Amino acid sequence: MNIIVDTNILLAAVMDEPEKIQITQITQGMELIAPEVLPFEMGNAITSLLKKRIITPGEVLDVWEATRQIPVKLMPINIEMALKIAVQFGIYAYDAYFLQCAIEQGWPLLTLDRKMKAIASKLNIEIME
């Protein structure tokens, strides 16, 4: 089975967050899919961790490499449709890209973001819990 994974899922796994065990169980045997913007979103998220002093400058590239070790298939998405979702729900385009990817592919979404889960529900996207 395929599953769309949000950036926060990958970061939680590599940062050994409390959700890591559940994420590992849910994704076991699944093919992980994300929109092709994932590497850019990941870079932004990693520098956000640095700015919040959750990681040090010396750890930035280690976290990047750890996320790159997780096999994720990148898929193109319709950015125009994603931007419509962003406007409709008042969210960042990056979040809308993951929602649009789930819509286009017809696969469930795995995210730790409560707001994204609520929007996914409104868009009739299956949410993995």
N, CA, C and O atoms as a printed pandas DataFrame, in Angstrom:
     atom_number atom_name residue_name chain_id  residue_number  x_coord  y_coord  z_coord
0              1         N          MET        A               1    0.840   -1.183    0.000
1              2        CA          MET        A               1    0.000    0.000    0.000
2              3         C          MET        A               1    0.882    1.242    0.000
3              4         O          MET        A               1    1.978    1.235    0.562
4              5         N          ASN        A               2    0.407    2.292   -0.623
5              6        CA          ASN        A               2    1.107    3.572   -0.663
6              7         C          ASN        A               2    0.496    4.530    0.349
7              8         O          ASN        A               2   -0.698    4.474    0.644
8              9         N          ILE        A               3    1.341    5.406    0.871
9             10        CA          ILE        A               3    0.880    6.391    1.840
10            11         C          ILE        A               3    1.636    7.699    1.608
11            12         O          ILE        A               3    2.848    7.695    1.393
12            13         N          ILE        A               4    0.917    8.808    1.653
13            14        CA          ILE        A               4    1.530   10.129    1.527
14            15         C          ILE        A               4    2.031   10.525    2.912
15            16         O          ILE        A               4    1.264   10.551    3.875
16            17         N          VAL        A               5    3.323   10.833    3.004
17            18        CA          VAL        A               5    3.896   11.217    4.298
18            19         C          VAL        A               5    4.259   12.693    4.295
19            20         O          VAL        A               5    4.871   13.201    3.356
20            21         N          ASP        A               6    3.870   13.359    5.357
21            22        CA          ASP        A               6    4.184   14.764    5.551
22            23         C          ASP        A               6    5.625   14.877    6.063
23            24         O          ASP        A               6    6.178   13.927    6.618
24            25         N          THR        A               7    6.201   16.029    5.870
25            26        CA          THR        A               7    7.570   16.301    6.315
26            27         C          THR        A               7    7.746   16.019    7.799
27            28         O          THR        A               7    8.775   15.485    8.212
28            29         N          ASN        A               8    6.743   16.377    8.608
29            30        CA          ASN        A               8    6.879   16.198   10.050
30            31         C          ASN        A               8    6.986   14.722   10.454
31            32         O          ASN        A               8    7.543   14.406   11.505
32            33         N          ILE        A               9    6.464   13.840    9.639
33            34        CA          ILE        A               9    6.573   12.406    9.907
34            35         C          ILE        A               9    8.031   11.963    9.780
35            36         O          ILE        A               9    8.548   11.241   10.632
36            37         N          LEU        A              10    8.677   12.399    8.717
37            38        CA          LEU        A              10   10.074   12.032    8.493
38            39         C          LEU        A              10   10.980   12.629    9.559
39            40         O          LEU        A              10   11.889   11.962   10.052
40            41         N          LEU        A              11   10.732   13.882    9.913
41            42        CA          LEU        A              11   11.542   14.517   10.956
42            43         C          LEU        A              11   11.336   13.847   12.310
43            44         O          LEU        A              11   12.296   13.647   13.055
44            45         N          ALA        A              12   10.110   13.503   12.628
45            46        CA          ALA        A              12    9.845   12.825   13.905
46            47         C          ALA        A              12   10.595   11.497   13.980
47            48         O          ALA        A              12   11.081   11.105   15.041
48            49         N          ALA        A              13   10.680   10.813   12.846
49            50        CA          ALA        A              13   11.379    9.533   12.816
50            51         C          ALA        A              13   12.879    9.714   13.021
51            52         O          ALA        A              13   13.484    8.979   13.801
52            53         N          VAL        A              14   13.482   10.668   12.342
53            54        CA          VAL        A              14   14.938   10.830   12.459
54            55         C          VAL        A              14   15.354   11.548   13.735
55            56         O          VAL        A              14   16.490   11.397   14.184
56            57         N          MET        A              15   14.456   12.321   14.321
57            58        CA          MET        A              15   14.775   13.045   15.548
58            59         C          MET        A              15   14.408   12.237   16.794
59            60         O          MET        A              15   14.499   12.743   17.913
60            61         N          ASP        A              16   13.995   10.992   16.602
61            62        CA          ASP        A              16   13.619   10.113   17.719
62            63         C          ASP        A              16   12.556   10.734   18.620
63            64         O          ASP        A              16   12.630   10.654   19.846
64            65         N          GLU        A              17   11.574   11.349   17.986
65            66        CA          GLU        A              17   10.453   11.918   18.734
66            67         C          GLU        A              17    9.597   10.781   19.311
67            68         O          GLU        A              17    9.690    9.648   18.839
68            69         N          PRO        A              18    8.769   11.064   20.316
69            70        CA          PRO        A              18    7.939   10.015   20.920
70            71         C          PRO        A              18    7.044    9.276   19.918
71            72         O          PRO        A              18    6.701    8.114   20.136
72            73         N          GLU        A              19    6.669    9.937   18.833
73            74        CA          GLU        A              19    5.793    9.323   17.832
74            75         C          GLU        A              19    6.521    8.324   16.931
75            76         O          GLU        A              19    5.885    7.630   16.138
76            77         N          LYS        A              20    7.829    8.248   17.046
77            78        CA          LYS        A              20    8.631    7.417   16.130
78            79         C          LYS        A              20    8.169    5.962   16.104
79            80         O          LYS        A              20    8.067    5.369   15.030
80            81         N          ILE        A              21    7.894    5.389   17.249
81            82        CA          ILE        A              21    7.488    3.974   17.309
82            83         C          ILE        A              21    6.181    3.770   16.554
83            84         O          ILE        A              21    6.062    2.837   15.760
84            85         N          GLN        A              22    5.202    4.635   16.797
85            86        CA          GLN        A              22    3.918    4.521   16.107
86            87         C          GLN        A              22    4.086    4.752   14.608
87            88         O          GLN        A              22    3.468    4.057   13.800
88            89         N          ILE        A              23    4.914    5.719   14.233
89            90        CA          ILE        A              23    5.166    5.990   12.806
90            91         C          ILE        A              23    5.764    4.759   12.145
91            92         O          ILE        A              23    5.354    4.370   11.051
92            93         N          THR        A              24    6.720    4.157   12.803
93            94        CA          THR        A              24    7.372    2.958   12.259
94            95         C          THR        A              24    6.360    1.835   12.080
95            96         O          THR        A              24    6.381    1.135   11.067
96            97         N          GLN        A              25    5.477    1.658   13.056
97            98        CA          GLN        A              25    4.449    0.608   12.959
98            99         C          GLN        A              25    3.480    0.878   11.807
99           100         O          GLN        A              25    3.150   -0.031   11.045
100          101         N          ILE        A              26    3.036    2.104   11.683
101          102        CA          ILE        A              26    2.063    2.461   10.651
102          103         C          ILE        A              26    2.664    2.307    9.259
103          104         O          ILE        A              26    1.989    1.842    8.341
104          105         N          THR        A              27    3.918    2.691    9.094
105          106        CA          THR        A              27    4.526    2.710    7.769
106          107         C          THR        A              27    5.197    1.389    7.385
107          108         O          THR        A              27    5.684    1.245    6.263
108          109         N          GLN        A              28    5.226    0.442    8.296
109          110        CA          GLN        A              28    5.845   -0.855    8.011
110          111         C          GLN        A              28    5.214   -1.489    6.775
111          112         O          GLN        A              28    4.000   -1.685    6.730
112          113         N          GLY        A              29    6.019   -1.805    5.789
113          114        CA          GLY        A              29    5.534   -2.445    4.568
114          115         C          GLY        A              29    4.838   -1.513    3.592
115          116         O          GLY        A              29    4.331   -1.967    2.566
116          117         N          MET        A              30    4.802   -0.240    3.884
117          118        CA          MET        A              30    4.160    0.749    3.012
118          119         C          MET        A              30    5.207    1.394    2.110
119          120         O          MET        A              30    6.378    1.499    2.474
120          121         N          GLU        A              31    4.768    1.823    0.928
121          122        CA          GLU        A              31    5.637    2.659    0.109
122          123         C          GLU        A              31    5.328    4.101    0.463
123          124         O          GLU        A              31    4.180    4.535    0.367
124          125         N          LEU        A              32    6.345    4.843    0.873
125          126        CA          LEU        A              32    6.166    6.227    1.286
126          127         C          LEU        A              32    6.252    7.133    0.061
127          128         O          LEU        A              32    7.168    7.027   -0.754
128          129         N          ILE        A              33    5.275    8.023   -0.043
129          130        CA          ILE        A              33    5.149    8.924   -1.189
130          131         C          ILE        A              33    5.059   10.354   -0.657
131          132         O          ILE        A              33    4.481   10.594    0.403
132          133         N          ALA        A              34    5.632   11.296   -1.399
133          134        CA          ALA        A              34    5.519   12.715   -1.064
134          135         C          ALA        A              34    5.574   13.523   -2.353
135          136         O          ALA        A              34    6.064   13.035   -3.372
136          137         N          PRO        A              35    5.076   14.748   -2.314
137          138        CA          PRO        A              35    5.214   15.600   -3.501
138          139         C          PRO        A              35    6.685   15.899   -3.751
139          140         O          PRO        A              35    7.498   15.884   -2.828
140          141         N          GLU        A              36    7.014   16.168   -4.996
141          142        CA          GLU        A              36    8.411   16.356   -5.368
142          143         C          GLU        A              36    9.062   17.574   -4.717
143          144         O          GLU        A              36   10.267   17.770   -4.873
144          145         N          VAL        A              37    8.317   18.384   -4.004
145          146        CA          VAL        A              37    8.886   19.523   -3.276
146          147         C          VAL        A              37    9.436   19.107   -1.914
147          148         O          VAL        A              37    9.970   19.942   -1.184
148          149         N          LEU        A              38    9.314   17.842   -1.569
149          150        CA          LEU        A              38    9.740   17.378   -0.238
150          151         C          LEU        A              38   11.156   17.814    0.137
151          152         O          LEU        A              38   11.338   18.320    1.245
152          153         N          PRO        A              39   12.163   17.650   -0.710
153          154        CA          PRO        A              39   13.506   18.049   -0.276
154          155         C          PRO        A              39   13.596   19.527    0.121
155          156         O          PRO        A              39   14.325   19.876    1.050
156          157         N          PHE        A              40   12.869   20.383   -0.571
157          158        CA          PHE        A              40   12.888   21.811   -0.252
158          159         C          PHE        A              40   12.170   22.076    1.073
159          160         O          PHE        A              40   12.636   22.866    1.894
160          161         N          GLU        A              41   11.049   21.418    1.269
161          162        CA          GLU        A              41   10.306   21.536    2.526
162          163         C          GLU        A              41   11.150   20.996    3.675
163          164         O          GLU        A              41   11.156   21.568    4.765
164          165         N          MET        A              42   11.859   19.903    3.435
165          166        CA          MET        A              42   12.708   19.318    4.467
166          167         C          MET        A              42   13.822   20.291    4.845
167          168         O          MET        A              42   14.109   20.478    6.028
168          169         N          GLY        A              43   14.448   20.909    3.846
169          170        CA          GLY        A              43   15.487   21.897    4.139
170          171         C          GLY        A              43   14.951   23.044    4.981
171          172         O          GLY        A              43   15.612   23.497    5.915
172          173         N          ASN        A              44   13.767   23.509    4.653
173          174        CA          ASN        A              44   13.142   24.587    5.416
174          175         C          ASN        A              44   12.847   24.145    6.852
175          176         O          ASN        A              44   13.080   24.898    7.798
176          177         N          ALA        A              45   12.342   22.940    7.005
177          178        CA          ALA        A              45   12.012   22.425    8.341
178          179         C          ALA        A              45   13.276   22.246    9.187
179          180         O          ALA        A              45   13.274   22.531   10.385
180          181         N          ILE        A              46   14.332   21.780    8.567
181          182        CA          ILE        A              46   15.588   21.579    9.302
182          183         C          ILE        A              46   16.155   22.913    9.770
183          184         O          ILE        A              46   16.615   23.025   10.906
184          185         N          THR        A              47   16.127   23.926    8.905
185          186        CA          THR        A              47   16.631   25.232    9.344
186          187         C          THR        A              47   15.717   25.859   10.400
187          188         O          THR        A              47   16.172   26.651   11.226
188          189         N          SER        A              48   14.441   25.507   10.372
189          190        CA          SER        A              48   13.530   25.954   11.431
190          191         C          SER        A              48   13.935   25.338   12.773
191          192         O          SER        A              48   13.909   26.009   13.805
192          193         N          LEU        A              49   14.308   24.060   12.748
193          194        CA          LEU        A              49   14.790   23.407   13.978
194          195         C          LEU        A              49   16.049   24.102   14.494
195          196         O          LEU        A              49   16.232   24.248   15.703
196          197         N          LEU        A              50   16.909   24.526   13.580
197          198        CA          LEU        A              50   18.126   25.242   13.959
198          199         C          LEU        A              50   17.776   26.580   14.598
199          200         O          LEU        A              50   18.314   26.929   15.649
200          201         N          LYS        A              51   16.870   27.334   13.962
201          202        CA          LYS        A              51   16.485   28.638   14.493
202          203         C          LYS        A              51   15.851   28.528   15.879
203          204         O          LYS        A              51   16.000   29.422   16.713
204          205         N          LYS        A              52   15.140   27.417   16.116
205          206        CA          LYS        A              52   14.504   27.192   17.420
206          207         C          LYS        A              52   15.480   26.586   18.430
207          208         O          LYS        A              52   15.121   26.318   19.576
208          209         N          ARG        A              53   16.725   26.373   17.978
209          210        CA          ARG        A              53   17.790   25.798   18.811
210          211         C          ARG        A              53   17.492   24.384   19.288
211          212         O          ARG        A              53   17.940   23.965   20.356
212          213         N          ILE        A              54   16.723   23.651   18.472
213          214        CA          ILE        A              54   16.455   22.241   18.741
214          215         C          ILE        A              54   17.633   21.405   18.268
215          216         O          ILE        A              54   17.948   20.365   18.846
216          217         N          ILE        A              55   18.281   21.877   17.202
217          218        CA          ILE        A              55   19.508   21.257   16.718
218          219         C          ILE        A              55   20.580   22.336   16.604
219          220         O          ILE        A              55   20.281   23.529   16.581
220          221         N          THR        A              56   21.819   21.900   16.533
221          222        CA          THR        A              56   22.947   22.824   16.411
222          223         C          THR        A              56   23.355   22.944   14.948
223          224         O          THR        A              56   22.967   22.113   14.126
224          225         N          PRO        A              57   24.134   23.972   14.615
225          226        CA          PRO        A              57   24.616   24.078   13.231
226          227         C          PRO        A              57   25.350   22.811   12.773
227          228         O          PRO        A              57   25.250   22.421   11.610
228          229         N          GLY        A              58   26.068   22.186   13.666
229          230        CA          GLY        A              58   26.786   20.970   13.318
230          231         C          GLY        A              58   25.889   19.777   13.044
231          232         O          GLY        A              58   26.323   18.804   12.428
232          233         N          GLU        A              59   24.646   19.841   13.491
233          234        CA          GLU        A              59   23.706   18.727   13.298
234          235         C          GLU        A              59   22.848   18.875   12.043
235          236         O          GLU        A              59   22.184   17.920   11.640
236          237         N          VAL        A              60   22.850   20.042   11.425
237          238        CA          VAL        A              60   21.973   20.307   10.277
238          239         C          VAL        A              60   22.168   19.268    9.181
239          240         O          VAL        A              60   21.202   18.648    8.737
240          241         N          LEU        A              61   23.400   19.074    8.745
241          242        CA          LEU        A              61   23.643   18.132    7.656
242          243         C          LEU        A              61   23.426   16.685    8.086
243          244         O          LEU        A              61   23.072   15.843    7.261
244          245         N          ASP        A              62   23.632   16.387    9.367
245          246        CA          ASP        A              62   23.355   15.030    9.861
246          247         C          ASP        A              62   21.864   14.717    9.781
247          248         O          ASP        A              62   21.475   13.617    9.387
248          249         N          VAL        A              63   21.032   15.685   10.157
249          250        CA          VAL        A              63   19.583   15.491   10.080
250          251         C          VAL        A              63   19.165   15.360    8.616
251          252         O          VAL        A              63   18.335   14.515    8.281
252          253         N          TRP        A              64   19.734   16.190    7.746
253          254        CA          TRP        A              64   19.431   16.116    6.311
254          255         C          TRP        A              64   19.765   14.725    5.779
255          256         O          TRP        A              64   18.947   14.112    5.093
256          257         N          GLU        A              65   20.950   14.229    6.088
257          258        CA          GLU        A              65   21.359   12.910    5.596
258          259         C          GLU        A              65   20.468   11.809    6.156
259          260         O          GLU        A              65   20.131   10.861    5.447
260          261         N          ALA        A              66   20.090   11.927    7.412
261          262        CA          ALA        A              66   19.215   10.917    8.021
262          263         C          ALA        A              66   17.869   10.866    7.303
263          264         O          ALA        A              66   17.329    9.784    7.071
264          265         N          THR        A              67   17.325   12.033    6.949
265          266        CA          THR        A              67   16.035   12.032    6.247
266          267         C          THR        A              67   16.180   11.456    4.848
267          268         O          THR        A              67   15.254   10.829    4.334
268          269         N          ARG        A              68   17.346   11.667    4.225
269          270        CA          ARG        A              68   17.570   11.144    2.867
270          271         C          ARG        A              68   17.701    9.623    2.850
271          272         O          ARG        A              68   17.578    8.999    1.796
272          273         N          GLN        A              69   17.951    9.031    4.010
273          274        CA          GLN        A              69   18.070    7.574    4.086
274          275         C          GLN        A              69   16.704    6.884    4.100
275          276         O          GLN        A              69   16.617    5.673    3.894
276          277         N          ILE        A              70   15.653    7.644    4.339
277          278        CA          ILE        A              70   14.299    7.086    4.337
278          279         C          ILE        A              70   13.820    7.045    2.886
279          280         O          ILE        A              70   13.756    8.087    2.235
280          281         N          PRO        A              71   13.484    5.866    2.371
281          282        CA          PRO        A              71   13.052    5.797    0.968
282          283         C          PRO        A              71   11.652    6.395    0.777
283          284         O          PRO        A              71   10.658    5.874    1.281
284          285         N          VAL        A              72   11.611    7.490    0.041
285          286        CA          VAL        A              72   10.357    8.181   -0.255
286          287         C          VAL        A              72   10.318    8.435   -1.755
287          288         O          VAL        A              72   11.245    9.013   -2.322
288          289         N          LYS        A              73    9.248    8.002   -2.384
289          290        CA          LYS        A              73    9.065    8.244   -3.819
290          291         C          LYS        A              73    8.453    9.631   -3.985
291          292         O          LYS        A              73    7.434    9.948   -3.371
292          293         N          LEU        A              74    9.077   10.445   -4.810
293          294        CA          LEU        A              74    8.596   11.805   -5.031
294          295         C          LEU        A              74    7.705   11.850   -6.268
295          296         O          LEU        A              74    8.048   11.305   -7.317
296          297         N          MET        A              75    6.559   12.506   -6.128
297          298        CA          MET        A              75    5.561   12.574   -7.189
298          299         C          MET        A              75    5.319   14.028   -7.607
299          300         O          MET        A              75    5.298   14.926   -6.765
300          301         N          PRO        A              76    5.139   14.252   -8.903
301          302        CA          PRO        A              76    4.758   15.602   -9.344
302          303         C          PRO        A              76    3.318   15.873   -8.915
303          304         O          PRO        A              76    2.512   14.955   -8.764
304          305         N          ILE        A              77    3.022   17.138   -8.727
305          306        CA          ILE        A              77    1.652   17.520   -8.365
306          307         C          ILE        A              77    1.215   18.713   -9.199
307          308         O          ILE        A              77    2.032   19.402   -9.811
308          309         N          ASN        A              78   -0.078   18.937   -9.208
309          310        CA          ASN        A              78   -0.659   20.085   -9.891
310          311         C          ASN        A              78   -0.591   21.263   -8.917
311          312         O          ASN        A              78   -1.398   21.365   -7.993
312          313         N          ILE        A              79    0.378   22.145   -9.135
313          314        CA          ILE        A              79    0.577   23.268   -8.217
314          315         C          ILE        A              79   -0.615   24.218   -8.234
315          316         O          ILE        A              79   -0.980   24.770   -7.196
316          317         N          GLU        A              80   -1.222   24.414   -9.396
317          318        CA          GLU        A              80   -2.392   25.289   -9.486
318          319         C          GLU        A              80   -3.505   24.804   -8.561
319          320         O          GLU        A              80   -4.114   25.597   -7.845
320          321         N          MET        A              81   -3.763   23.507   -8.580
321          322        CA          MET        A              81   -4.803   22.951   -7.699
322          323         C          MET        A              81   -4.396   23.064   -6.231
323          324         O          MET        A              81   -5.233   23.323   -5.367
324          325         N          ALA        A              82   -3.114   22.869   -5.956
325          326        CA          ALA        A              82   -2.636   23.003   -4.584
326          327         C          ALA        A              82   -2.801   24.437   -4.091
327          328         O          ALA        A              82   -3.179   24.661   -2.941
328          329         N          LEU        A              83   -2.519   25.398   -4.952
329          330        CA          LEU        A              83   -2.689   26.794   -4.561
330          331         C          LEU        A              83   -4.156   27.121   -4.285
331          332         O          LEU        A              83   -4.453   27.940   -3.416
332          333         N          LYS        A              84   -5.058   26.499   -5.006
333          334        CA          LYS        A              84   -6.489   26.697   -4.731
334          335         C          LYS        A              84   -6.830   26.181   -3.340
335          336         O          LYS        A              84   -7.605   26.808   -2.618
336          337         N          ILE        A              85   -6.256   25.041   -2.961
337          338        CA          ILE        A              85   -6.471   24.496   -1.609
338          339         C          ILE        A              85   -5.894   25.472   -0.578
339          340         O          ILE        A              85   -6.527   25.749    0.440
340          341         N          ALA        A              86   -4.687   25.992   -0.846
341          342        CA          ALA        A              86   -4.054   26.931    0.087
342          343         C          ALA        A              86   -4.929   28.161    0.309
343          344         O          ALA        A              86   -5.108   28.614    1.440
344          345         N          VAL        A              87   -5.468   28.691   -0.775
345          346        CA          VAL        A              87   -6.325   29.871   -0.680
346          347         C          VAL        A              87   -7.629   29.533    0.038
347          348         O          VAL        A              87   -8.076   30.280    0.908
348          349         N          GLN        A              88   -8.237   28.406   -0.328
349          350        CA          GLN        A              88   -9.519   28.011    0.255
350          351         C          GLN        A              88   -9.439   27.857    1.770
351          352         O          GLN        A              88  -10.366   28.234    2.487
352          353         N          PHE        A              89   -8.321   27.300    2.259
353          354        CA          PHE        A              89   -8.217   27.005    3.686
354          355         C          PHE        A              89   -7.257   27.919    4.442
355          356         O          PHE        A              89   -7.059   27.754    5.646
356          357         N          GLY        A              90   -6.663   28.876    3.743
357          358        CA          GLY        A              90   -5.764   29.823    4.403
358          359         C          GLY        A              90   -4.517   29.163    4.973
359          360         O          GLY        A              90   -4.097   29.468    6.089
360          361         N          ILE        A              91   -3.924   28.249    4.192
361          362        CA          ILE        A              91   -2.731   27.539    4.651
362          363         C          ILE        A              91   -1.557   27.828    3.718
363          364         O          ILE        A              91   -1.727   28.386    2.634
364          365         N          TYR        A              92   -0.375   27.439    4.158
365          366        CA          TYR        A              92    0.809   27.582    3.320
366          367         C          TYR        A              92    0.733   26.624    2.134
367          368         O          TYR        A              92    0.160   25.538    2.221
368          369         N          ALA        A              93    1.326   27.059    1.029
369          370        CA          ALA        A              93    1.349   26.224   -0.169
370          371         C          ALA        A              93    2.014   24.884    0.111
371          372         O          ALA        A              93    1.557   23.856   -0.390
372          373         N          TYR        A              94    3.093   24.876    0.909
373          374        CA          TYR        A              94    3.777   23.612    1.189
374          375         C          TYR        A              94    2.825   22.576    1.789
375          376         O          TYR        A              94    2.886   21.402    1.424
376          377         N          ASP        A              95    1.958   22.990    2.692
377          378        CA          ASP        A              95    0.982   22.050    3.258
378          379         C          ASP        A              95   -0.006   21.592    2.193
379          380         O          ASP        A              95   -0.381   20.422    2.134
380          381         N          ALA        A              96   -0.415   22.531    1.361
381          382        CA          ALA        A              96   -1.377   22.196    0.304
382          383         C          ALA        A              96   -0.790   21.216   -0.703
383          384         O          ALA        A              96   -1.530   20.420   -1.283
384          385         N          TYR        A              97    0.520   21.254   -0.923
385          386        CA          TYR        A              97    1.147   20.311   -1.855
386          387         C          TYR        A              97    0.937   18.869   -1.391
387          388         O          TYR        A              97    0.670   17.990   -2.211
388          389         N          PHE        A              98    1.053   18.624   -0.111
389          390        CA          PHE        A              98    0.863   17.271    0.418
390          391         C          PHE        A              98   -0.594   16.846    0.303
391          392         O          PHE        A              98   -0.885   15.696   -0.025
392          393         N          LEU        A              99   -1.502   17.768    0.570
393          394        CA          LEU        A              99   -2.927   17.467    0.431
394          395         C          LEU        A              99   -3.266   17.181   -1.025
395          396         O          LEU        A              99   -3.989   16.229   -1.320
396          397         N          GLN        A             100   -2.746   18.001   -1.935
397          398        CA          GLN        A             100   -3.018   17.787   -3.352
398          399         C          GLN        A             100   -2.427   16.465   -3.830
399          400         O          GLN        A             100   -3.028   15.774   -4.653
400          401         N          CYS        A             101   -1.271   16.119   -3.326
401          402        CA          CYS        A             101   -0.653   14.834   -3.688
402          403         C          CYS        A             101   -1.568   13.682   -3.269
403          404         O          CYS        A             101   -1.755   12.729   -4.026
404          405         N          ALA        A             102   -2.130   13.769   -2.076
405          406        CA          ALA        A             102   -3.043   12.721   -1.604
406          407         C          ALA        A             102   -4.292   12.655   -2.475
407          408         O          ALA        A             102   -4.781   11.568   -2.782
408          409         N          ILE        A             103   -4.802   13.803   -2.870
409          410        CA          ILE        A             103   -5.990   13.833   -3.735
410          411         C          ILE        A             103   -5.668   13.215   -5.090
411          412         O          ILE        A             103   -6.398   12.348   -5.569
412          413         N          GLU        A             104   -4.578   13.661   -5.706
413          414        CA          GLU        A             104   -4.225   13.181   -7.044
414          415         C          GLU        A             104   -3.956   11.680   -7.069
415          416         O          GLU        A             104   -4.348   10.986   -8.007
416          417         N          GLN        A             105   -3.290   11.191   -6.042
417          418        CA          GLN        A             105   -2.922    9.780   -6.026
418          419         C          GLN        A             105   -4.022    8.893   -5.436
419          420         O          GLN        A             105   -4.067    7.693   -5.704
420          421         N          GLY        A             106   -4.909    9.490   -4.634
421          422        CA          GLY        A             106   -5.977    8.705   -4.008
422          423         C          GLY        A             106   -5.470    7.836   -2.870
423          424         O          GLY        A             106   -6.051    6.794   -2.567
424          425         N          TRP        A             107   -4.380    8.271   -2.240
425          426        CA          TRP        A             107   -3.781    7.498   -1.148
426          427         C          TRP        A             107   -3.941    8.236    0.167
427          428         O          TRP        A             107   -4.091    9.457    0.175
428          429         N          PRO        A             108   -3.912    7.510    1.284
429          430        CA          PRO        A             108   -4.071    8.154    2.593
430          431         C          PRO        A             108   -2.874    9.037    2.950
431          432         O          PRO        A             108   -1.778    8.890    2.409
432          433         N          LEU        A             109   -3.124    9.944    3.866
433          434        CA          LEU        A             109   -2.126   10.902    4.327
434          435         C          LEU        A             109   -1.746   10.586    5.769
435          436         O          LEU        A             109   -2.604   10.281    6.597
436          437         N          LEU        A             110   -0.445   10.662    6.056
437          438        CA          LEU        A             110    0.061   10.517    7.416
438          439         C          LEU        A             110    0.760   11.808    7.790
439          440         O          LEU        A             110    1.763   12.180    7.182
440          441         N          THR        A             111    0.230   12.488    8.788
441          442        CA          THR        A             111    0.786   13.756    9.257
442          443         C          THR        A             111    0.579   13.873   10.755
443          444         O          THR        A             111   -0.319   13.244   11.314
444          445         N          LEU        A             112    1.402   14.673   11.403
445          446        CA          LEU        A             112    1.226   14.979   12.824
446          447         C          LEU        A             112    0.515   16.317   13.007
447          448         O          LEU        A             112    0.215   16.714   14.133
448          449         N          ASP        A             113    0.250   17.000   11.920
449          450        CA          ASP        A             113   -0.342   18.333   11.933
450          451         C          ASP        A             113   -1.865   18.241   12.059
451          452         O          ASP        A             113   -2.545   17.782   11.141
452          453         N          ARG        A             114   -2.393   18.681   13.204
453          454        CA          ARG        A             114   -3.847   18.590   13.451
454          455         C          ARG        A             114   -4.657   19.404   12.451
455          456         O          ARG        A             114   -5.713   18.964   11.997
456          457         N          LYS        A             115   -4.160   20.601   12.104
457          458        CA          LYS        A             115   -4.887   21.440   11.150
458          459         C          LYS        A             115   -4.926   20.759    9.780
459          460         O          LYS        A             115   -5.952   20.782    9.101
460          461         N          MET        A             116   -3.810   20.155    9.379
461          462        CA          MET        A             116   -3.783   19.468    8.088
462          463         C          MET        A             116   -4.729   18.273    8.108
463          464         O          MET        A             116   -5.377   17.983    7.102
464          465         N          LYS        A             117   -4.817   17.586    9.225
465          466        CA          LYS        A             117   -5.750   16.457    9.345
466          467         C          LYS        A             117   -7.193   16.940    9.183
467          468         O          LYS        A             117   -7.999   16.301    8.508
468          469         N          ALA        A             118   -7.505   18.066    9.807
469          470        CA          ALA        A             118   -8.870   18.605    9.720
470          471         C          ALA        A             118   -9.207   18.996    8.280
471          472         O          ALA        A             118  -10.311   18.734    7.803
472          473         N          ILE        A             119   -8.257   19.620    7.598
473          474        CA          ILE        A             119   -8.494   20.004    6.212
474          475         C          ILE        A             119   -8.592   18.764    5.329
475          476         O          ILE        A             119   -9.440   18.702    4.438
476          477         N          ALA        A             120   -7.732   17.782    5.570
477          478        CA          ALA        A             120   -7.778   16.531    4.802
478          479         C          ALA        A             120   -9.151   15.884    4.934
479          480         O          ALA        A             120   -9.706   15.378    3.959
480          481         N          SER        A             121   -9.684   15.905    6.130
481          482        CA          SER        A             121  -11.008   15.335    6.363
482          483         C          SER        A             121  -12.067   16.066    5.532
483          484         O          SER        A             121  -12.947   15.436    4.945
484          485         N          LYS        A             122  -11.977   17.391    5.486
485          486        CA          LYS        A             122  -12.932   18.181    4.694
486          487         C          LYS        A             122  -12.794   17.894    3.199
487          488         O          LYS        A             122  -13.757   18.029    2.444
488          489         N          LEU        A             123  -11.581   17.493    2.774
489          490        CA          LEU        A             123  -11.323   17.197    1.372
490          491         C          LEU        A             123  -11.543   15.699    1.053
491          492         O          LEU        A             123  -11.238   15.233   -0.045
492          493         N          ASN        A             124  -12.072   14.977    2.028
493          494        CA          ASN        A             124  -12.327   13.543    1.882
494          495         C          ASN        A             124  -11.052   12.736    1.598
495          496         O          ASN        A             124  -11.073   11.764    0.844
496          497         N          ILE        A             125   -9.958   13.157    2.213
497          498        CA          ILE        A             125   -8.700   12.425    2.139
498          499         C          ILE        A             125   -8.637   11.494    3.352
499          500         O          ILE        A             125   -8.851   11.924    4.486
500          501         N          GLU        A             126   -8.345   10.230    3.104
501          502        CA          GLU        A             126   -8.197    9.287    4.211
502          503         C          GLU        A             126   -6.962    9.666    5.029
503          504         O          GLU        A             126   -5.913    9.989    4.471
504          505         N          ILE        A             127   -7.093    9.624    6.328
505          506        CA          ILE        A             127   -6.000    9.990    7.229
506          507         C          ILE        A             127   -5.547    8.743    7.976
507          508         O          ILE        A             127   -6.361    8.028    8.561
508          509         N          MET        A             128   -4.256    8.492    7.952
509          510        CA          MET        A             128   -3.688    7.383    8.711
510          511         C          MET        A             128   -3.468    7.850   10.136
511          512         O          MET        A             128   -2.927    8.932   10.361
512          513         N          GLU        A             129   -3.876    7.055   11.082
513          514        CA          GLU        A             129   -3.701    7.407   12.508
514          515         C          GLU        A             129   -2.833    6.383   13.194
515          516         O          GLU        A             129   -2.569    6.500   14.390
